[in-house]
Amino acid sequence: MITGEIKSQVDKVWNAFWTGGISNPLEVIEQITYLLFLKRLDENQTRAENKANRTSKPIENAVFPTGLDEKGRSYQDFRWSKFKNFSRDEMYTVFAEHIFPFLRTGLVQLANGEESSYAQHMKDARFTIPTPGLLEKVVDIIDEIPMDERDTKGDLYEYMLGKIAAAGTNGQFRTPRHIIDLMVKMTVPRPMEAICDPAVGTAGFLVQAGEYLRKQNPSLLTAPDLSKFFHHNQFHGYDFDSTMLRIGSMNMLLHGIENPDITYRDSLADLHGSEEEKYDLILANPPFAGSLDYDNVAKDLLSLVKTKKTELLFLALFLRLLKPGGRAAVIVPDGVMFGSSTAHKAMRKMLVEDHKLDGVVKLPSGVFKPYAGVSTAILFFTKTNSGGTDNVWFYEVTSDGFSLDDKRTPLPTSDLDDVLARWQQRTTTEIDRVRTDQSFLVPKAEIADKGYDLSLNRYKKIEYETINHKEPAEIINDLEALEAGIAIALADLKELMS
């Protein structure tokens, strides 16, 4: 947890950028990220130097080598511990003309000598801090923020990313953290499983999966094989926005995942032969507000579903990427549940008949406010290539713990804990639930009979309260008695007044 004081310092950084002329929240985060990366590199080299002193061996994979760069500046001047003490103008000149080109194209390595995922995405980065005064102010504030602990670093970055949604700009990149947390807990990521988000954005799903794995598996980072897989082979994400790749990679780094596979890829346009049946778990909230030209869609996806709709193409992509037995939790718009087009029906039938559709969690329409009011649901399915759907579990979330208006004010109650608890009981006590309850099971045969419609309201029954009315004669007698009583009361009142 980060303290109110740290949040206040982050707010100062943010305000410094805004008053300095940079108002795009993604650009602000990107520029801060460069400085955080530089600070991290210096911390890594300091640890390597301390280890070399203890063991009397040379420094392994020094990030900042001895000697001068091509412009004659010492690489040691690039280190945060030295750079932060330069005068305002020298600091700006050194960063703009020496450090930033070094970060973009220089020797940027992890402790084991591999190039970090973040370093790979620096190659087309731009330094846009406009003045020496703004750079000095931001460096001073960042230097005051304690970043010794992984939790602090991660929470700090999450707090900054939260400002994207708060600004109402580019908020589509942010799935609410509590929704991500629910999806991760329901899919139960395990060590040695390859996890993928093909629309990675800020990498929120991958970060939360990493946090879950750490918490549930105490030996994860002490067992050499598990640790190596965790840092280098477990997490995979794709995006075609280079800014988001840098932000997502840094989010992973600051949450203690050293070298995730966060790469540039147009997930719907590129062929997927090298990625086919590669992943055990997919967690995603893909973009679903649009259509693509057939010419821009990968032919291997069109072979599964002929459509221009991005939400259906992403579902086809997930089925292609998952290993047999692999599972997915995916946020989709409500239209996927009941759309009447041939492609909509074909995709739903494919999930139900060819694979195993496990559950549908309907979310309230305000979950993504203030930047989107679309109604959504979470689909949970397992790739089998041989069917397996028996009963599909439905749950209607009425409260996610926040108000459903643009303010999203925290509320004292939430359904999300109940969602998780009932999900875990879907093969036992949930079987006895009735259609008027908040969650219930629907047999595959019934879903097939209804044209594979997956909208919850198609199966939910509303319980009406029975009201027993009096017979008309009784009502008339009651009215006559009431009228007589009023007449007596009026007579008594006149007598008192006379």
C-alpha positions in Angstrom: 0.0 0.0 0.0 1.2 3.5 -0.8 0.6 6.2 1.8 -1.3 9.4 1.3 2.1 11.2 1.4 3.4 9.2 -1.6 0.1 9.8 -3.4 0.6 13.5 -2.7 4.1 13.4 -4.2 2.8 11.6 -7.3 0.1 14.3 -7.6 2.8 16.9 -7.5 4.6 15.2 -10.4 1.3 15.0 -12.3 0.5 18.7 -11.7 4.1 19.7 -12.7 3.5 18.1 -16.1 0.2 19.7 -16.6 1.4 23.1 -15.7 4.5 22.4 -17.9 2.3 21.9 -21.0 1.9 18.1 -21.1 -1.8 17.2 -20.5 -2.2 13.8 -22.2 -2.1 11.3 -19.3 -0.5 8.6 -21.4 2.3 10.9 -22.4 2.8 12.0 -18.7 3.1 8.3 -17.6 5.4 7.5 -20.5 7.8 10.4 -19.6 7.8 9.4 -15.9 8.5 5.8 -17.0 11.8 6.8 -18.6 13.0 8.3 -15.4 11.8 5.3 -13.3 13.6 3.0 -15.7 16.8 5.0 -15.4 16.5 4.8 -11.6 15.9 1.1 -11.7 18.9 0.5 -13.9 21.1 2.4 -11.4 19.7 0.3 -8.6 20.5 -2.9 -10.5 24.1 -1.9 -11.1 24.5 -0.8 -7.5 23.4 -4.3 -6.4 25.8 -5.9 -8.9 28.6 -3.8 -7.6 27.9 -4.8 -4.0 27.9 -8.4 -5.0 31.2 -8.0 -6.8 32.7 -6.4 -3.7 31.5 -9.3 -1.5 32.7 -12.0 -3.9 35.9 -10.2 -5.2 34.7 -10.9 -8.7 34.2 -8.6 -11.7 30.8 -6.9 -12.1 28.4 -9.1 -14.1 26.7 -7.5 -17.1 27.3 -3.9 -16.1 24.5 -1.6 -17.5 26.6 1.5 -17.2 30.1 0.6 -18.6 33.3 2.4 -18.0 34.5 4.9 -20.6 32.7 7.5 -22.7 29.8 7.6 -25.1 30.2 8.6 -28.7 29.7 12.3 -27.7 32.5 12.1 -25.1 30.3 11.9 -21.9 31.1 9.4 -19.2 28.6 6.6 -18.9 28.8 6.9 -15.1 27.1 10.3 -15.5 24.1 8.5 -16.8 23.4 6.9 -13.4 20.5 8.2 -11.4 22.6 8.7 -8.3 24.9 11.1 -10.2 22.5 12.6 -12.8 20.0 13.8 -10.2 22.6 16.1 -8.6 23.4 18.0 -11.8 22.4 21.6 -12.2 19.1 22.2 -13.9 20.5 23.0 -17.4 23.2 20.3 -17.3 20.6 17.7 -16.1 18.5 18.5 -19.1 21.3 18.5 -21.6 22.7 15.2 -20.3 19.3 13.5 -20.4 18.2 14.8 -23.8 21.6 14.4 -25.6 23.2 11.4 -23.8 21.0 9.4 -21.5 17.8 9.2 -23.6 19.7 8.0 -26.7 21.4 5.5 -24.5 18.1 4.2 -23.2 16.8 4.0 -26.8 19.7 2.2 -28.4 22.4 1.6 -25.8 23.3 -1.4 -23.7 20.2 -1.9 -21.6 20.3 -5.3 -20.0 19.0 -7.3 -17.1 21.3 -8.7 -14.4 21.5 -12.0 -16.4 22.6 -10.2 -19.6 19.3 -10.5 -21.5 17.8 -7.4 -23.0 14.7 -6.5 -21.0 11.3 -6.3 -22.6 11.0 -2.7 -21.7 14.4 -1.9 -23.4 13.1 -3.5 -26.6 10.2 -1.0 -26.8 12.4 2.0 -26.2 13.7 2.1 -29.8 11.0 4.4 -31.1 10.4 6.4 -27.8 10.4 10.2 -27.8 11.6 12.5 -25.0 9.0 15.3 -24.8 9.7 17.1 -21.4 9.8 20.6 -22.7 12.0 22.5 -20.2 14.9 22.0 -17.8 12.8 23.3 -14.9 10.1 20.7 -15.4 12.7 17.9 -15.7 14.4 19.0 -12.5 11.1 19.2 -10.6 10.0 15.7 -11.7 13.5 14.2 -10.9 13.4 15.8 -7.4 10.0 14.5 -6.6 10.7 11.0 -7.9 13.9 10.8 -6.0 11.9 11.5 -2.7 9.5 8.6 -3.3 10.7 5.4 -1.5 10.8 2.5 -4.0 12.7 -0.2 -2.1 9.8 -2.6 -2.0 8.1 -4.3 -4.9 4.7 -3.7 -3.5 5.4 0.1 -3.2 6.7 0.3 -6.8 3.8 -1.7 -8.2 1.1 0.2 -6.2 2.8 3.5 -7.2 2.5 2.7 -10.9 -1.0 1.5 -10.5 -1.9 4.8 -8.8 -0.5 6.6 -11.8 -2.3 4.4 -14.3 -5.5 5.0 -12.4 -5.2 8.7 -13.5 -5.8 7.6 -17.0 -9.4 6.7 -16.1 -9.7 9.6 -13.7 -8.8 12.0 -16.6 -11.5 10.4 -18.8 -8.9 10.1 -21.5 -7.8 6.8 -23.0 -9.8 5.1 -20.2 -10.5 2.2 -22.5 -7.1 0.9 -21.6 -8.1 0.4 -18.0 -10.2 -2.5 -16.8 -11.2 -1.9 -13.2 -8.8 -3.6 -10.8 -11.5 -5.4 -8.8 -12.9 -6.9 -12.0 -9.5 -8.1 -13.0 -8.9 -9.6 -9.6 -12.2 -11.5 -9.7 -11.4 -13.0 -13.1 -7.9 -14.0 -12.0 -9.2 -15.7 -8.8 -11.9 -17.5 -10.8 -9.4 -19.0 -13.3 -6.8 -19.9 -10.7 -3.5 -19.4 -12.5 -0.9 -22.0 -11.7 3.0 -22.2 -11.8 4.4 -23.3 -15.1 1.3 -22.1 -17.0 1.8 -19.8 -20.0 -0.6 -16.8 -19.5 -1.5 -14.5 -22.4 -3.4 -11.2 -22.9 -3.6 -10.5 -26.7 -4.9 -7.0 -26.0 -2.4 -6.2 -23.2 -2.8 -2.5 -22.8 -1.2 -1.6 -19.4 -0.8 -5.3 -18.6 -3.3 -5.2 -15.7 -4.4 -8.8 -16.2 -0.8 -10.1 -16.4 0.2 -8.1 -13.3 -2.7 -9.4 -11.2 -2.0 -13.0 -12.3 1.6 -12.5 -11.2 0.5 -11.2 -7.8 -1.9 -14.1 -7.4 0.8 -16.6 -8.2 3.2 -15.1 -5.7 0.5 -15.1 -3.0 -0.7 -18.7 -3.6 2.7 -20.3 -4.1 5.3 -19.3 -1.4 8.1 -21.4 -3.1 7.5 -19.8 -6.6 10.6 -17.6 -6.5 12.8 -19.9 -4.5 12.5 -23.0 -6.7 14.9 -22.3 -9.6 12.8 -23.8 -12.4 9.6 -22.1 -11.2 11.4 -18.7 -10.8 13.0 -18.8 -14.2 9.7 -19.7 -15.9 7.9 -17.0 -13.9 10.3 -14.2 -14.9 10.9 -15.2 -18.6 8.2 -17.6 -20.0 5.0 -17.3 -18.0 3.6 -13.9 -19.2 2.8 -12.9 -22.7 1.1 -9.9 -24.1 0.5 -8.2 -27.5 -0.4 -4.7 -28.5 0.1 -2.6 -31.6 0.5 0.7 -29.7 4.1 1.2 -28.9 3.3 3.6 -26.0 1.2 1.0 -24.4 3.9 -1.6 -24.8 6.3 0.6 -22.9 3.8 1.4 -20.2 2.7 -2.3 -19.9 6.3 -3.5 -19.8 7.2 -1.1 -17.0 4.1 -2.1 -15.1 5.3 -5.6 -15.1 8.9 -4.7 -14.2 7.8 -2.6 -11.2 5.7 -5.5 -10.1 8.8 -7.7 -10.0 8.4 -9.6 -13.3 11.8 -9.2 -14.9 11.4 -10.1 -18.5 7.8 -10.7 -19.7 7.1 -11.3 -23.3 5.3 -8.0 -24.2 5.6 -7.6 -27.9 4.3 -5.6 -30.8 1.6 -7.4 -32.7 -1.7 -6.6 -34.4 -3.5 -9.5 -32.9 -6.3 -9.7 -35.5 -4.2 -9.0 -38.6 -1.2 -11.2 -38.2 -1.3 -15.0 -38.8 -0.9 -17.0 -35.7 0.8 -20.2 -36.7 3.7 -19.7 -34.3 1.3 -18.9 -31.5 -1.3 -21.6 -32.1 -2.1 -23.7 -29.1 0.6 -22.1 -27.0 -1.2 -20.8 -23.9 -2.8 -22.4 -20.9 -4.7 -19.3 -19.8 -6.0 -16.2 -21.5 -7.3 -13.2 -19.6 -8.5 -10.3 -21.6 -10.7 -7.3 -22.2 -10.2 -6.8 -25.9 -11.4 -3.8 -27.8 -14.9 -4.4 -29.1 -16.2 -1.1 -30.5 -15.8 -1.6 -34.2 -15.5 -3.6 -37.3 -12.5 -4.4 -39.5 -12.1 -4.8 -43.3 -11.9 -8.4 -44.3 -8.6 -7.7 -46.1 -7.1 -6.7 -42.7 -8.2 -9.8 -40.8 -5.9 -12.8 -40.5 -7.2 -15.7 -42.7 -6.8 -18.2 -40.0 -9.4 -16.3 -37.9 -11.8 -16.0 -40.8 -11.6 -19.7 -41.2 -13.2 -20.0 -37.7 -15.8 -17.2 -38.0 -16.6 -15.0 -41.0 -17.2 -11.6 -39.6 -15.8 -8.1 -39.4 -16.9 -7.7 -35.7 -13.8 -7.3 -33.5 -15.4 -9.0 -30.5 -16.1 -12.2 -32.4 -12.7 -12.2 -34.1 -11.0 -11.9 -30.7 -13.0 -14.9 -29.4 -11.9 -16.9 -32.5 -8.3 -15.7 -31.8 -8.5 -17.0 -28.2 -9.7 -20.4 -29.3 -6.8 -20.6 -31.7 -4.1 -19.5 -29.1 -5.3 -21.8 -26.3 -3.9 -25.3 -25.8 -6.4 -28.1 -25.6 -7.5 -27.9 -22.0 -6.6 -24.2 -21.8 -9.1 -21.8 -20.3 -10.1 -18.2 -20.8 -11.9 -15.4 -18.9 -12.9 -12.7 -21.4 -15.0 -9.5 -21.1 -17.4 -9.2 -24.1 -20.2 -6.8 -24.9 -23.8 -8.0 -24.3 -24.3 -8.2 -28.1 -22.1 -11.3 -28.2 -24.7 -13.0 -25.9 -27.7 -12.5 -28.1 -26.6 -11.1 -31.5 -28.7 -12.6 -34.3 -26.2 -12.5 -37.1 -24.9 -15.8 -38.6 -21.5 -15.1 -37.1 -22.8 -14.4 -33.6 -24.8 -17.6 -33.6 -21.9 -19.6 -35.0 -19.5 -18.4 -32.4 -21.9 -19.2 -29.5 -22.6 -22.6 -30.9 -18.9 -23.2 -31.3 -18.3 -22.4 -27.6 -21.2 -24.6 -26.4 -20.9 -27.5 -28.8 -17.2 -27.8 -29.8 -15.6 -26.6 -26.5 -16.8 -26.2 -22.9 -18.6 -23.1 -21.9 -18.2 -22.9 -18.1 -20.0 -19.7 -17.1 -21.4 -16.3 -17.9 -21.2 -13.5 -15.4 -23.4 -10.5 -16.4 -21.9 -7.2 -15.2 -23.9 -4.0 -14.5 -23.7 -1.4 -17.3 -21.9 1.2 -15.2 -18.8 -0.9 -14.5 -16.7 0.9 -17.1 -18.0 4.5 -16.5 -17.1 7.3 -16.8 -15.6 6.5 -20.2 -18.0 3.8 -21.4 -21.6 2.8 -20.4 -21.7 -0.4 -22.5 -23.3 -3.5 -20.9 -20.8 -6.4 -20.7 -20.4 -9.9 -19.4 -17.5 -12.2 -18.6 -17.3 -15.4 -20.5 -15.5 -18.4 -19.0 -14.7 -21.3 -21.3 -12.3 -24.2 -21.8 -10.9 -25.2 -25.1 -11.5 -28.9 -25.7 -12.0 -29.4 -29.4 -14.5 -32.2 -28.4 -17.3 -30.5 -26.6 -17.9 -31.0 -22.9 -20.5 -28.4 -22.0 -23.0 -29.9 -19.6 -24.6 -27.0 -17.6 -23.7 -23.3 -18.1 -23.4 -21.3 -14.8 -25.0 -17.8 -14.9 -24.6 -15.0 -12.3 -26.1 -11.6 -12.4 -23.9 -9.0 -10.7 -26.1 -6.1 -9.4 -23.3 -4.3 -7.5 -19.6 -4.4 -8.0 -18.9 -2.3 -4.9 -19.2 1.1 -6.6 -22.0 3.4 -7.7 -22.9 2.9 -11.4 -22.9 6.6 -12.3 -19.9 8.5 -13.6 -18.6 9.2 -10.1 -18.2 5.5 -9.2 -18.4 6.2 -5.5 -17.4 3.2 -3.3 -20.4 1.4 -1.7 -20.5 -0.7 1.5 -21.7 -3.9 -0.3 -20.6 -5.9 -3.4 -21.6 -9.1 -5.1 -18.0 -10.0 -6.2 -17.1 -12.2 -3.2 -20.4 -14.1 -3.7 -19.6 -14.5 -7.4 -16.3 -16.3 -6.5 -17.9 -18.4 -3.7 -20.8 -19.6 -5.9 -18.5 -20.2 -8.8 -16.5 -22.6 -6.7 -19.8 -24.4 -5.8 -21.2 -24.6 -9.4 -21.0 -28.4 -9.5 -22.4 -28.9 -6.0 -24.9 -26.7 -4.2 -25.5 -24.4 -7.1 -27.3 -27.2 -8.9 -30.2 -26.7 -6.5 -30.6 -23.0 -7.2 -33.7 -21.9 -8.9 -34.1 -19.5 -11.8 -35.3 -16.6 -9.6 -31.9 -16.7 -7.7 -29.0 -14.5 -8.5 -27.0 -17.5 -9.9 -28.3 -20.7 -11.5 -27.4 -23.4 -13.9 -28.9 -23.9 -17.4 -28.6 -27.3 -19.2 -26.8 -27.3 -22.6 -29.9 -28.8 -24.3 -32.0 -25.8 -23.2 -29.4 -23.3 -24.5 -29.3 -25.2 -27.8 -33.2 -25.1 -28.0 -33.0 -21.3 -27.6 -30.6 -20.8 -30.5 -27.6 -20.7 -28.3 -28.7 -17.4 -26.8 -26.5 -16.7 -23.8 -28.3 -13.6 -22.4 -29.1 -14.2 -18.7 -32.5 -12.7 -19.0 -33.5 -15.4 -21.4 -33.3 -17.9 -18.7 -33.9 -16.0 -15.4 -37.4 -16.0 -14.0 -38.8 -13.1 -12.1 -40.7 -13.9 -8.9 -43.8 -11.8 -8.6 -45.4 -11.1 -5.3 -49.0 -12.4 -4.9 -51.4 -9.9 -3.6 -54.9 -11.1 -2.4 -57.5 -8.5 -3.1 -60.9 -8.3 -1.3 -64.1 -9.1 -3.1 -65.8 -6.0 -4.6 -68.7 -6.4 -2.1 -66.4 -6.3 0.8 -64.6 -3.2 -0.5 -68.0 -1.5 -0.9 -69.0 -2.4 2.6 -65.7 -1.0 3.9 -66.2 2.3 2.0 -69.8 2.6 3.4 -68.5 2.0 6.9 -65.8 4.6 6.4 -68.3 7.1 5.1 -70.5 6.5 8.1 -67.6 7.0 10.4 -66.7 10.3 8.7 -70.2 11.5 9.1 -70.3 10.8 12.8 -66.9 12.5 13.3 -68.1 15.6 11.5 -71.3 15.7 13.6 -69.2 15.4 16.8 -66.9 18.2 15.6 -69.9 20.6 14.9 -71.3 19.9 18.4 -68.0 20.8 20.0 -67.8 24.0 18.0 -71.4 25.2 18.9 
